[in-house]
Structures are given as C-alpha cells and as structure tokens.
C-alpha cells in the first residue's frame, strides 16, 4: 500500500484502493493507494519491511560509509495509474 496525499491523488485521478505503478530508475512495482493527509503533497510512503511488498527494488543498494546503514528509506519515484 502506498500512502499519498489527496492533492497528489487528485492530480493522478486515483482514489483509495486504486492501483498505481511506482517507478524509479531502478525498478517498478504496482500497488494500491491509501489517500491520506498523513503525508505532504509530493511525498509518498510505503513500508519496506515485508517480502510481499518488494519496495527495495526501487531504492539504491548503497551503504553509508560510517554507519553501514543501507540507503533504503529515500528514493525518487514517479507514480502512474496502473492501467
């Protein structure tokens, strides 16, 4: 499930439960949306903790040189209606 702002949902012409394609330069996946004001316009949120939702195919596999933490929490993506 991708959480998106009502402003962005209106721009895409989607509503809660509709499918969208989430596309980055590293990958693409299709998921349903949850329209919510918990995220600001231009930002989307997806959890990356479950194998059923392979969000990390969209992110960069680079690690921070000091903490050795993977860069899995931020990625530039584009949303498109899945149809």
PDB file of N, CA, C and O in Angstrom:
ATOM      1  N   UNK A   1       0.838  -1.178   0.000  1.00  0.00           N
ATOM      2  CA  UNK A   1       0.000   0.000   0.000  1.00  0.00           C
ATOM      3  C   UNK A   1       0.883   1.242   0.000  1.00  0.00           C
ATOM      4  O   UNK A   1       1.798   1.366   0.815  1.00  0.00           O
ATOM      5  N   UNK A   2       0.607   2.140  -0.902  1.00  0.00           N
ATOM      6  CA  UNK A   2       1.320   3.420  -0.957  1.00  0.00           C
ATOM      7  C   UNK A   2       0.396   4.496  -0.399  1.00  0.00           C
ATOM      8  O   UNK A   2      -0.744   4.630  -0.844  1.00  0.00           O
ATOM      9  N   UNK A   3       0.877   5.250   0.559  1.00  0.00           N
ATOM     10  CA  UNK A   3       0.112   6.364   1.101  1.00  0.00           C
ATOM     11  C   UNK A   3       0.465   7.616   0.315  1.00  0.00           C
ATOM     12  O   UNK A   3       1.638   7.964   0.177  1.00  0.00           O
ATOM     13  N   UNK A   4      -0.561   8.294  -0.200  1.00  0.00           N
ATOM     14  CA  UNK A   4      -0.345   9.537  -0.942  1.00  0.00           C
ATOM     15  C   UNK A   4      -1.338  10.589  -0.451  1.00  0.00           C
ATOM     16  O   UNK A   4      -2.391  10.265   0.096  1.00  0.00           O
ATOM     17  N   UNK A   5      -0.981  11.838  -0.658  1.00  0.00           N
ATOM     18  CA  UNK A   5      -1.778  12.979  -0.242  1.00  0.00           C
ATOM     19  C   UNK A   5      -2.983  13.156  -1.171  1.00  0.00           C
ATOM     20  O   UNK A   5      -2.899  12.807  -2.349  1.00  0.00           O
ATOM     21  N   UNK A   6      -4.096  13.687  -0.670  1.00  0.00           N
ATOM     22  CA  UNK A   6      -5.268  13.927  -1.514  1.00  0.00           C
ATOM     23  C   UNK A   6      -4.979  14.814  -2.732  1.00  0.00           C
ATOM     24  O   UNK A   6      -5.579  14.622  -3.790  1.00  0.00           O
ATOM     25  N   UNK A   7      -4.073  15.775  -2.591  1.00  0.00           N
ATOM     26  CA  UNK A   7      -3.718  16.637  -3.724  1.00  0.00           C
ATOM     27  C   UNK A   7      -3.095  15.799  -4.838  1.00  0.00           C
ATOM     28  O   UNK A   7      -3.470  15.926  -6.004  1.00  0.00           O
ATOM     29  N   UNK A   8      -2.149  14.949  -4.475  1.00  0.00           N
ATOM     30  CA  UNK A   8      -1.491  14.101  -5.459  1.00  0.00           C
ATOM     31  C   UNK A   8      -2.471  13.082  -6.048  1.00  0.00           C
ATOM     32  O   UNK A   8      -2.423  12.795  -7.244  1.00  0.00           O
ATOM     33  N   UNK A   9      -3.358  12.537  -5.214  1.00  0.00           N
ATOM     34  CA  UNK A   9      -4.361  11.585  -5.700  1.00  0.00           C
ATOM     35  C   UNK A   9      -5.250  12.239  -6.750  1.00  0.00           C
ATOM     36  O   UNK A   9      -5.563  11.632  -7.774  1.00  0.00           O
ATOM     37  N   UNK A  10      -5.657  13.486  -6.491  1.00  0.00           N
ATOM     38  CA  UNK A  10      -6.496  14.206  -7.451  1.00  0.00           C
ATOM     39  C   UNK A  10      -5.748  14.436  -8.761  1.00  0.00           C
ATOM     40  O   UNK A  10      -6.324  14.289  -9.839  1.00  0.00           O
ATOM     41  N   UNK A  11      -4.470  14.794  -8.674  1.00  0.00           N
ATOM     42  CA  UNK A  11      -3.665  15.004  -9.880  1.00  0.00           C
ATOM     43  C   UNK A  11      -3.538  13.728 -10.710  1.00  0.00           C
ATOM     44  O   UNK A  11      -3.528  13.774 -11.940  1.00  0.00           O
ATOM     45  N   UNK A  12      -3.440  12.585 -10.020  1.00  0.00           N
ATOM     46  CA  UNK A  12      -3.319  11.295 -10.709  1.00  0.00           C
ATOM     47  C   UNK A  12      -4.672  10.719 -11.121  1.00  0.00           C
ATOM     48  O   UNK A  12      -4.738   9.817 -11.956  1.00  0.00           O
ATOM     49  N   UNK A  13      -5.746  11.241 -10.535  1.00  0.00           N
ATOM     50  CA  UNK A  13      -7.070  10.714 -10.820  1.00  0.00           C
ATOM     51  C   UNK A  13      -7.323   9.360 -10.173  1.00  0.00           C
ATOM     52  O   UNK A  13      -8.014   8.511 -10.737  1.00  0.00           O
ATOM     53  N   UNK A  14      -6.749   9.161  -8.963  1.00  0.00           N
ATOM     54  CA  UNK A  14      -6.928   7.893  -8.254  1.00  0.00           C
ATOM     55  C   UNK A  14      -7.570   8.136  -6.899  1.00  0.00           C
ATOM     56  O   UNK A  14      -7.555   9.248  -6.371  1.00  0.00           O
ATOM     57  N   UNK A  15      -8.139   7.061  -6.347  1.00  0.00           N
ATOM     58  CA  UNK A  15      -8.746   7.122  -5.008  1.00  0.00           C
ATOM     59  C   UNK A  15      -8.268   5.918  -4.216  1.00  0.00           C
ATOM     60  O   UNK A  15      -7.661   5.005  -4.776  1.00  0.00           O
ATOM     61  N   UNK A  16      -8.535   5.912  -2.923  1.00  0.00           N
ATOM     62  CA  UNK A  16      -8.133   4.801  -2.069  1.00  0.00           C
ATOM     63  C   UNK A  16      -8.593   3.478  -2.677  1.00  0.00           C
ATOM     64  O   UNK A  16      -9.751   3.319  -3.062  1.00  0.00           O
ATOM     65  N   UNK A  17      -7.659   2.541  -2.753  1.00  0.00           N
ATOM     66  CA  UNK A  17      -7.946   1.221  -3.306  1.00  0.00           C
ATOM     67  C   UNK A  17      -7.542   1.057  -4.753  1.00  0.00           C
ATOM     68  O   UNK A  17      -7.397  -0.069  -5.229  1.00  0.00           O
ATOM     69  N   UNK A  18      -7.356   2.168  -5.473  1.00  0.00           N
ATOM     70  CA  UNK A  18      -6.907   2.075  -6.867  1.00  0.00           C
ATOM     71  C   UNK A  18      -5.449   1.629  -6.929  1.00  0.00           C
ATOM     72  O   UNK A  18      -4.687   1.830  -5.983  1.00  0.00           O
ATOM     73  N   UNK A  19      -5.075   1.027  -8.046  1.00  0.00           N
ATOM     74  CA  UNK A  19      -3.689   0.619  -8.229  1.00  0.00           C
ATOM     75  C   UNK A  19      -2.902   1.698  -8.959  1.00  0.00           C
ATOM     76  O   UNK A  19      -3.414   2.360  -9.863  1.00  0.00           O
ATOM     77  N   UNK A  20      -1.654   1.861  -8.552  1.00  0.00           N
ATOM     78  CA  UNK A  20      -0.715   2.749  -9.224  1.00  0.00           C
ATOM     79  C   UNK A  20       0.581   1.992  -9.459  1.00  0.00           C
ATOM     80  O   UNK A  20       0.895   1.030  -8.759  1.00  0.00           O
ATOM     81  N   UNK A  21       1.320   2.442 -10.452  1.00  0.00           N
ATOM     82  CA  UNK A  21       2.675   1.946 -10.655  1.00  0.00           C
ATOM     83  C   UNK A  21       3.606   2.928  -9.974  1.00  0.00           C
ATOM     84  O   UNK A  21       3.494   4.139 -10.166  1.00  0.00           O
ATOM     85  N   UNK A  22       4.522   2.407  -9.181  1.00  0.00           N
ATOM     86  CA  UNK A  22       5.552   3.219  -8.529  1.00  0.00           C
ATOM     87  C   UNK A  22       6.839   2.913  -9.283  1.00  0.00           C
ATOM     88  O   UNK A  22       7.294   1.769  -9.312  1.00  0.00           O
ATOM     89  N   UNK A  23       7.423   3.941  -9.892  1.00  0.00           N
ATOM     90  CA  UNK A  23       8.550   3.742 -10.794  1.00  0.00           C
ATOM     91  C   UNK A  23       9.747   4.569 -10.334  1.00  0.00           C
ATOM     92  O   UNK A  23       9.625   5.763 -10.063  1.00  0.00           O
ATOM     93  N   UNK A  24      10.897   3.920 -10.252  1.00  0.00           N
ATOM     94  CA  UNK A  24      12.156   4.636 -10.028  1.00  0.00           C
ATOM     95  C   UNK A  24      13.096   4.250 -11.160  1.00  0.00           C
ATOM     96  O   UNK A  24      12.734   3.443 -12.016  1.00  0.00           O
ATOM     97  N   UNK A  25      14.273   4.805 -11.174  1.00  0.00           N
ATOM     98  CA  UNK A  25      15.222   4.419 -12.221  1.00  0.00           C
ATOM     99  C   UNK A  25      15.792   3.024 -11.985  1.00  0.00           C
ATOM    100  O   UNK A  25      16.525   2.504 -12.826  1.00  0.00           O
ATOM    101  N   UNK A  26      15.464   2.421 -10.858  1.00  0.00           N
ATOM    102  CA  UNK A  26      15.964   1.082 -10.522  1.00  0.00           C
ATOM    103  C   UNK A  26      14.926  -0.019 -10.643  1.00  0.00           C
ATOM    104  O   UNK A  26      15.277  -1.199 -10.673  1.00  0.00           O
ATOM    105  N   UNK A  27      13.638   0.351 -10.713  1.00  0.00           N
ATOM    106  CA  UNK A  27      12.613  -0.674 -10.779  1.00  0.00           C
ATOM    107  C   UNK A  27      11.215  -0.106 -10.847  1.00  0.00           C
ATOM    108  O   UNK A  27      11.010   1.108 -10.874  1.00  0.00           O
ATOM    109  N   UNK A  28      10.250  -1.024 -10.873  1.00  0.00           N
ATOM    110  CA  UNK A  28       8.836  -0.658 -10.986  1.00  0.00           C
ATOM    111  C   UNK A  28       8.029  -1.701 -10.224  1.00  0.00           C
ATOM    112  O   UNK A  28       8.330  -2.894 -10.280  1.00  0.00           O
ATOM    113  N   UNK A  29       7.007  -1.244  -9.514  1.00  0.00           N
ATOM    114  CA  UNK A  29       6.070  -2.173  -8.895  1.00  0.00           C
ATOM    115  C   UNK A  29       4.684  -1.565  -8.928  1.00  0.00           C
ATOM    116  O   UNK A  29       4.521  -0.352  -9.066  1.00  0.00           O
ATOM    117  N   UNK A  30       3.688  -2.427  -8.798  1.00  0.00           N
ATOM    118  CA  UNK A  30       2.295  -1.989  -8.787  1.00  0.00           C
ATOM    119  C   UNK A  30       1.729  -2.260  -7.399  1.00  0.00           C
ATOM    120  O   UNK A  30       1.911  -3.341  -6.839  1.00  0.00           O
ATOM    121  N   UNK A  31       1.043  -1.263  -6.856  1.00  0.00           N
ATOM    122  CA  UNK A  31       0.450  -1.387  -5.523  1.00  0.00           C
ATOM    123  C   UNK A  31      -0.830  -0.560  -5.462  1.00  0.00           C
ATOM    124  O   UNK A  31      -1.097   0.261  -6.338  1.00  0.00           O
ATOM    125  N   UNK A  32      -1.598  -0.786  -4.435  1.00  0.00           N
ATOM    126  CA  UNK A  32      -2.804   0.017  -4.200  1.00  0.00           C
ATOM    127  C   UNK A  32      -2.435   1.278  -3.418  1.00  0.00           C
ATOM    128  O   UNK A  32      -1.401   1.326  -2.753  1.00  0.00           O
ATOM    129  N   UNK A  33      -3.290   2.293  -3.507  1.00  0.00           N
ATOM    130  CA  UNK A  33      -3.038   3.533  -2.772  1.00  0.00           C
ATOM    131  C   UNK A  33      -4.012   3.710  -1.621  1.00  0.00           C
ATOM    132  O   UNK A  33      -5.151   3.245  -1.649  1.00  0.00           O
ATOM    133  N   UNK A  34      -3.517   4.397  -0.617  1.00  0.00           N
ATOM    134  CA  UNK A  34      -4.329   4.871   0.504  1.00  0.00           C
ATOM    135  C   UNK A  34      -4.202   6.387   0.486  1.00  0.00           C
ATOM    136  O   UNK A  34      -3.108   6.917   0.680  1.00  0.00           O
ATOM    137  N   UNK A  35      -5.289   7.082   0.259  1.00  0.00           N
ATOM    138  CA  UNK A  35      -5.259   8.542   0.226  1.00  0.00           C
ATOM    139  C   UNK A  35      -5.381   9.034   1.664  1.00  0.00           C
ATOM    140  O   UNK A  35      -6.319   8.681   2.380  1.00  0.00           O
ATOM    141  N   UNK A  36      -4.414   9.859   2.075  1.00  0.00           N
ATOM    142  CA  UNK A  36      -4.354  10.328   3.460  1.00  0.00           C
ATOM    143  C   UNK A  36      -3.629  11.666   3.526  1.00  0.00           C
ATOM    144  O   UNK A  36      -2.793  11.977   2.678  1.00  0.00           O
ATOM    145  N   UNK A  37      -3.961  12.445   4.540  1.00  0.00           N
ATOM    146  CA  UNK A  37      -3.235  13.703   4.732  1.00  0.00           C
ATOM    147  C   UNK A  37      -2.041  13.524   5.668  1.00  0.00           C
ATOM    148  O   UNK A  37      -1.433  14.508   6.089  1.00  0.00           O
ATOM    149  N   UNK A  38      -1.698  12.264   6.001  1.00  0.00           N
ATOM    150  CA  UNK A  38      -0.513  11.999   6.842  1.00  0.00           C
ATOM    151  C   UNK A  38       0.791  12.284   6.104  1.00  0.00           C
ATOM    152  O   UNK A  38       1.832  12.479   6.732  1.00  0.00           O
ATOM    153  N   UNK A  39       0.738  12.308   4.785  1.00  0.00           N
ATOM    154  CA  UNK A  39       1.940  12.635   4.006  1.00  0.00           C
ATOM    155  C   UNK A  39       1.686  13.927   3.240  1.00  0.00           C
ATOM    156  O   UNK A  39       0.565  14.161   2.788  1.00  0.00           O
ATOM    157  N   UNK A  40       2.695  14.762   3.087  1.00  0.00           N
ATOM    158  CA  UNK A  40       2.507  16.017   2.363  1.00  0.00           C
ATOM    159  C   UNK A  40       2.438  15.778   0.848  1.00  0.00           C
ATOM    160  O   UNK A  40       2.887  14.738   0.366  1.00  0.00           O
ATOM    161  N   UNK A  41       1.879  16.732   0.101  1.00  0.00           N
ATOM    162  CA  UNK A  41       1.869  16.605  -1.356  1.00  0.00           C
ATOM    163  C   UNK A  41       3.291  16.423  -1.890  1.00  0.00           C
ATOM    164  O   UNK A  41       4.235  17.052  -1.412  1.00  0.00           O
ATOM    165  N   UNK A  42       3.422  15.558  -2.881  1.00  0.00           N
ATOM    166  CA  UNK A  42       4.729  15.313  -3.489  1.00  0.00           C
ATOM    167  C   UNK A  42       5.545  14.244  -2.790  1.00  0.00           C
ATOM    168  O   UNK A  42       6.632  13.895  -3.248  1.00  0.00           O
ATOM    169  N   UNK A  43       5.036  13.725  -1.693  1.00  0.00           N
ATOM    170  CA  UNK A  43       5.704  12.663  -0.932  1.00  0.00           C
ATOM    171  C   UNK A  43       4.782  11.458  -0.913  1.00  0.00           C
ATOM    172  O   UNK A  43       3.564  11.615  -0.831  1.00  0.00           O
ATOM    173  N   UNK A  44       5.344  10.252  -0.986  1.00  0.00           N
ATOM    174  CA  UNK A  44       4.547   9.049  -0.782  1.00  0.00           C
ATOM    175  C   UNK A  44       5.265   8.171   0.215  1.00  0.00           C
ATOM    176  O   UNK A  44       6.481   8.266   0.375  1.00  0.00           O
ATOM    177  N   UNK A  45       4.503   7.303   0.896  1.00  0.00           N
ATOM    178  CA  UNK A  45       5.085   6.416   1.893  1.00  0.00           C
ATOM    179  C   UNK A  45       4.698   4.981   1.588  1.00  0.00           C
ATOM    180  O   UNK A  45       3.541   4.683   1.293  1.00  0.00           O
ATOM    181  N   UNK A  46       5.678   4.103   1.664  1.00  0.00           N
ATOM    182  CA  UNK A  46       5.435   2.661   1.599  1.00  0.00           C
ATOM    183  C   UNK A  46       6.331   1.997   2.628  1.00  0.00           C
ATOM    184  O   UNK A  46       7.474   2.414   2.817  1.00  0.00           O
ATOM    185  N   UNK A  47       5.828   0.976   3.290  1.00  0.00           N
ATOM    186  CA  UNK A  47       6.658   0.221   4.213  1.00  0.00           C
ATOM    187  C   UNK A  47       7.595  -0.681   3.417  1.00  0.00           C
ATOM    188  O   UNK A  47       7.248  -1.133   2.326  1.00  0.00           O
ATOM    189  N   UNK A  48       8.754  -0.938   3.949  1.00  0.00           N
ATOM    190  CA  UNK A  48       9.737  -1.772   3.247  1.00  0.00           C
ATOM    191  C   UNK A  48      10.114  -3.007   4.054  1.00  0.00           C
ATOM    192  O   UNK A  48      11.160  -3.608   3.811  1.00  0.00           O
ATOM    193  N   UNK A  49       9.288  -3.386   4.995  1.00  0.00           N
ATOM    194  CA  UNK A  49       9.627  -4.466   5.911  1.00  0.00           C
ATOM    195  C   UNK A  49       9.139  -5.847   5.500  1.00  0.00           C
ATOM    196  O   UNK A  49       9.463  -6.823   6.177  1.00  0.00           O
ATOM    197  N   UNK A  50       8.385  -5.968   4.438  1.00  0.00           N
ATOM    198  CA  UNK A  50       7.772  -7.247   4.115  1.00  0.00           C
ATOM    199  C   UNK A  50       8.146  -7.716   2.715  1.00  0.00           C
ATOM    200  O   UNK A  50       8.165  -6.913   1.783  1.00  0.00           O
ATOM    201  N   UNK A  51       8.447  -9.017   2.551  1.00  0.00           N
ATOM    202  CA  UNK A  51       8.827  -9.544   1.245  1.00  0.00           C
ATOM    203  C   UNK A  51       7.673  -9.483   0.251  1.00  0.00           C
ATOM    204  O   UNK A  51       7.902  -9.452  -0.958  1.00  0.00           O
ATOM    205  N   UNK A  52       6.426  -9.465   0.749  1.00  0.00           N
ATOM    206  CA  UNK A  52       5.273  -9.365  -0.136  1.00  0.00           C
ATOM    207  C   UNK A  52       5.194  -7.999  -0.819  1.00  0.00           C
ATOM    208  O   UNK A  52       4.505  -7.854  -1.829  1.00  0.00           O
ATOM    209  N   UNK A  53       5.880  -7.015  -0.287  1.00  0.00           N
ATOM    210  CA  UNK A  53       5.917  -5.667  -0.854  1.00  0.00           C
ATOM    211  C   UNK A  53       7.368  -5.298  -1.118  1.00  0.00           C
ATOM    212  O   UNK A  53       8.000  -4.644  -0.289  1.00  0.00           O
ATOM    213  N   UNK A  54       7.900  -5.705  -2.253  1.00  0.00           N
ATOM    214  CA  UNK A  54       9.338  -5.543  -2.514  1.00  0.00           C
ATOM    215  C   UNK A  54       9.750  -4.110  -2.853  1.00  0.00           C
ATOM    216  O   UNK A  54      10.281  -3.849  -3.932  1.00  0.00           O
ATOM    217  N   UNK A  55       9.506  -3.201  -1.940  1.00  0.00           N
ATOM    218  CA  UNK A  55       9.781  -1.783  -2.162  1.00  0.00           C
ATOM    219  C   UNK A  55      11.267  -1.528  -2.428  1.00  0.00           C
ATOM    220  O   UNK A  55      11.615  -0.593  -3.150  1.00  0.00           O
ATOM    221  N   UNK A  56      12.127  -2.337  -1.860  1.00  0.00           N
ATOM    222  CA  UNK A  56      13.557  -2.085  -2.013  1.00  0.00           C
ATOM    223  C   UNK A  56      14.062  -2.268  -3.436  1.00  0.00           C
ATOM    224  O   UNK A  56      15.197  -1.895  -3.729  1.00  0.00           O
ATOM    225  N   UNK A  57      13.251  -2.834  -4.332  1.00  0.00           N
ATOM    226  CA  UNK A  57      13.674  -2.879  -5.736  1.00  0.00           C
ATOM    227  C   UNK A  57      13.714  -1.478  -6.331  1.00  0.00           C
ATOM    228  O   UNK A  57      14.307  -1.263  -7.389  1.00  0.00           O
ATOM    229  N   UNK A  58      13.081  -0.521  -5.648  1.00  0.00           N
ATOM    230  CA  UNK A  58      13.047   0.860  -6.124  1.00  0.00           C
ATOM    231  C   UNK A  58      14.188   1.704  -5.577  1.00  0.00           C
ATOM    232  O   UNK A  58      14.442   2.799  -6.078  1.00  0.00           O
ATOM    233  N   UNK A  59      14.879   1.206  -4.555  1.00  0.00           N
ATOM    234  CA  UNK A  59      15.865   2.012  -3.854  1.00  0.00           C
ATOM    235  C   UNK A  59      17.285   1.677  -4.272  1.00  0.00           C
ATOM    236  O   UNK A  59      17.517   0.774  -5.076  1.00  0.00           O
ATOM    237  N   UNK A  60      18.217   2.410  -3.720  1.00  0.00           N
ATOM    238  CA  UNK A  60      19.632   2.266  -4.021  1.00  0.00           C
ATOM    239  C   UNK A  60      20.271   1.298  -3.027  1.00  0.00           C
ATOM    240  O   UNK A  60      19.998   1.381  -1.829  1.00  0.00           O
ATOM    241  N   UNK A  61      21.105   0.396  -3.496  1.00  0.00           N
ATOM    242  CA  UNK A  61      21.748  -0.595  -2.627  1.00  0.00           C
ATOM    243  C   UNK A  61      23.061  -0.087  -2.019  1.00  0.00           C
ATOM    244  O   UNK A  61      23.913  -0.891  -1.642  1.00  0.00           O
ATOM    245  N   UNK A  62      23.230   1.210  -1.922  1.00  0.00           N
ATOM    246  CA  UNK A  62      24.442   1.815  -1.375  1.00  0.00           C
ATOM    247  C   UNK A  62      24.349   1.860   0.150  1.00  0.00           C
ATOM    248  O   UNK A  62      23.260   2.008   0.703  1.00  0.00           O
ATOM    249  N   UNK A  63      25.488   1.732   0.826  1.00  0.00           N
ATOM    250  CA  UNK A  63      25.542   1.808   2.284  1.00  0.00           C
ATOM    251  C   UNK A  63      26.275   3.061   2.723  1.00  0.00           C
ATOM    252  O   UNK A  63      27.208   3.506   2.054  1.00  0.00           O
ATOM    253  N   UNK A  64      25.857   3.633   3.846  1.00  0.00           N
ATOM    254  CA  UNK A  64      26.554   4.755   4.444  1.00  0.00           C
ATOM    255  C   UNK A  64      27.937   4.272   4.873  1.00  0.00           C
ATOM    256  O   UNK A  64      28.044   3.233   5.525  1.00  0.00           O
ATOM    257  N   UNK A  65      28.999   5.001   4.523  1.00  0.00           N
ATOM    258  CA  UNK A  65      30.347   4.522   4.824  1.00  0.00           C
ATOM    259  C   UNK A  65      30.682   4.472   6.317  1.00  0.00           C
ATOM    260  O   UNK A  65      31.583   3.736   6.718  1.00  0.00           O
ATOM    261  N   UNK A  66      29.980   5.232   7.132  1.00  0.00           N
ATOM    262  CA  UNK A  66      30.274   5.252   8.563  1.00  0.00           C
ATOM    263  C   UNK A  66      29.374   4.280   9.331  1.00  0.00           C
ATOM    264  O   UNK A  66      29.870   3.437  10.079  1.00  0.00           O
ATOM    265  N   UNK A  67      28.071   4.391   9.154  1.00  0.00           N
ATOM    266  CA  UNK A  67      27.149   3.554   9.925  1.00  0.00           C
ATOM    267  C   UNK A  67      26.886   2.195   9.288  1.00  0.00           C
ATOM    268  O   UNK A  67      26.385   1.281   9.944  1.00  0.00           O
ATOM    269  N   UNK A  68      27.228   2.065   8.000  1.00  0.00           N
ATOM    270  CA  UNK A  68      26.965   0.836   7.224  1.00  0.00           C
ATOM    271  C   UNK A  68      25.470   0.571   7.078  1.00  0.00           C
ATOM    272  O   UNK A  68      25.059  -0.564   6.835  1.00  0.00           O
ATOM    273  N   UNK A  69      24.663   1.611   7.225  1.00  0.00           N
ATOM    274  CA  UNK A  69      23.225   1.504   7.066  1.00  0.00           C
ATOM    275  C   UNK A  69      22.866   1.623   5.589  1.00  0.00           C
ATOM    276  O   UNK A  69      23.381   2.487   4.879  1.00  0.00           O
ATOM    277  N   UNK A  70      21.979   0.747   5.142  1.00  0.00           N
ATOM    278  CA  UNK A  70      21.548   0.788   3.743  1.00  0.00           C
ATOM    279  C   UNK A  70      20.695   2.018   3.473  1.00  0.00           C
ATOM    280  O   UNK A  70      19.982   2.499   4.354  1.00  0.00           O
ATOM    281  N   UNK A  71      20.774   2.513   2.270  1.00  0.00           N
ATOM    282  CA  UNK A  71      20.010   3.695   1.857  1.00  0.00           C
ATOM    283  C   UNK A  71      18.647   3.251   1.332  1.00  0.00           C
ATOM    284  O   UNK A  71      18.333   3.446   0.158  1.00  0.00           O
ATOM    285  N   UNK A  72      17.842   2.655   2.206  1.00  0.00           N
ATOM    286  CA  UNK A  72      16.556   2.105   1.802  1.00  0.00           C
ATOM    287  C   UNK A  72      15.370   2.994   2.133  1.00  0.00           C
ATOM    288  O   UNK A  72      14.234   2.623   1.838  1.00  0.00           O
ATOM    289  N   UNK A  73      15.594   4.143   2.729  1.00  0.00           N
ATOM    290  CA  UNK A  73      14.468   4.917   3.216  1.00  0.00           C
ATOM    291  C   UNK A  73      14.060   6.083   2.334  1.00  0.00           C
ATOM    292  O   UNK A  73      13.012   6.686   2.566  1.00  0.00           O
ATOM    293  N   UNK A  74      14.859   6.416   1.329  1.00  0.00           N
ATOM    294  CA  UNK A  74      14.531   7.548   0.472  1.00  0.00           C
ATOM    295  C   UNK A  74      14.863   7.191  -0.972  1.00  0.00           C
ATOM    296  O   UNK A  74      15.940   6.668  -1.256  1.00  0.00           O
ATOM    297  N   UNK A  75      13.942   7.473  -1.874  1.00  0.00           N
ATOM    298  CA  UNK A  75      14.190   7.260  -3.300  1.00  0.00           C
ATOM    299  C   UNK A  75      13.260   8.171  -4.091  1.00  0.00           C
ATOM    300  O   UNK A  75      12.111   8.391  -3.708  1.00  0.00           O
ATOM    301  N   UNK A  76      13.765   8.688  -5.181  1.00  0.00           N
ATOM    302  CA  UNK A  76      12.920   9.471  -6.079  1.00  0.00           C
ATOM    303  C   UNK A  76      12.096   8.496  -6.908  1.00  0.00           C
ATOM    304  O   UNK A  76      12.639   7.583  -7.529  1.00  0.00           O
ATOM    305  N   UNK A  77      10.777   8.697  -6.915  1.00  0.00           N
ATOM    306  CA  UNK A  77       9.884   7.836  -7.679  1.00  0.00           C
ATOM    307  C   UNK A  77       8.860   8.671  -8.427  1.00  0.00           C
ATOM    308  O   UNK A  77       8.641   9.847  -8.133  1.00  0.00           O
ATOM    309  N   UNK A  78       8.250   8.032  -9.389  1.00  0.00           N
ATOM    310  CA  UNK A  78       7.152   8.631 -10.146  1.00  0.00           C
ATOM    311  C   UNK A  78       5.949   7.709  -9.975  1.00  0.00           C
ATOM    312  O   UNK A  78       6.098   6.488 -10.031  1.00  0.00           O
ATOM    313  N   UNK A  79       4.770   8.268  -9.768  1.00  0.00           N
ATOM    314  CA  UNK A  79       3.547   7.477  -9.663  1.00  0.00           C
ATOM    315  C   UNK A  79       2.751   7.622 -10.934  1.00  0.00           C
ATOM    316  O   UNK A  79       2.627   8.717 -11.483  1.00  0.00           O
ATOM    317  N   UNK A  80       2.205   6.497 -11.407  1.00  0.00           N
ATOM    318  CA  UNK A  80       1.368   6.484 -12.596  1.00  0.00           C
ATOM    319  C   UNK A  80       0.153   5.606 -12.336  1.00  0.00           C
ATOM    320  O   UNK A  80       0.270   4.613 -11.618  1.00  0.00           O
ATOM    321  N   UNK A  81      -1.009   5.933 -12.893  1.00  0.00           N
ATOM    322  CA  UNK A  81      -2.117   4.983 -12.796  1.00  0.00           C
ATOM    323  C   UNK A  81      -1.667   3.652 -13.402  1.00  0.00           C
ATOM    324  O   UNK A  81      -0.984   3.644 -14.426  1.00  0.00           O
ATOM    325  N   UNK A  82      -2.037   2.543 -12.793  1.00  0.00           N
ATOM    326  CA  UNK A  82      -1.533   1.241 -13.216  1.00  0.00           C
ATOM    327  C   UNK A  82      -2.178   0.740 -14.503  1.00  0.00           C
ATOM    328  O   UNK A  82      -1.668  -0.200 -15.113  1.00  0.00           O
ATOM    329  N   UNK A  83      -3.253   1.323 -14.920  1.00  0.00           N
ATOM    330  CA  UNK A  83      -3.950   0.823 -16.118  1.00  0.00           C
ATOM    331  C   UNK A  83      -3.273   1.107 -17.397  1.00  0.00           C
ATOM    332  O   UNK A  83      -3.773   0.731 -18.457  1.00  0.00           O
TER     333      UNK A  83
END
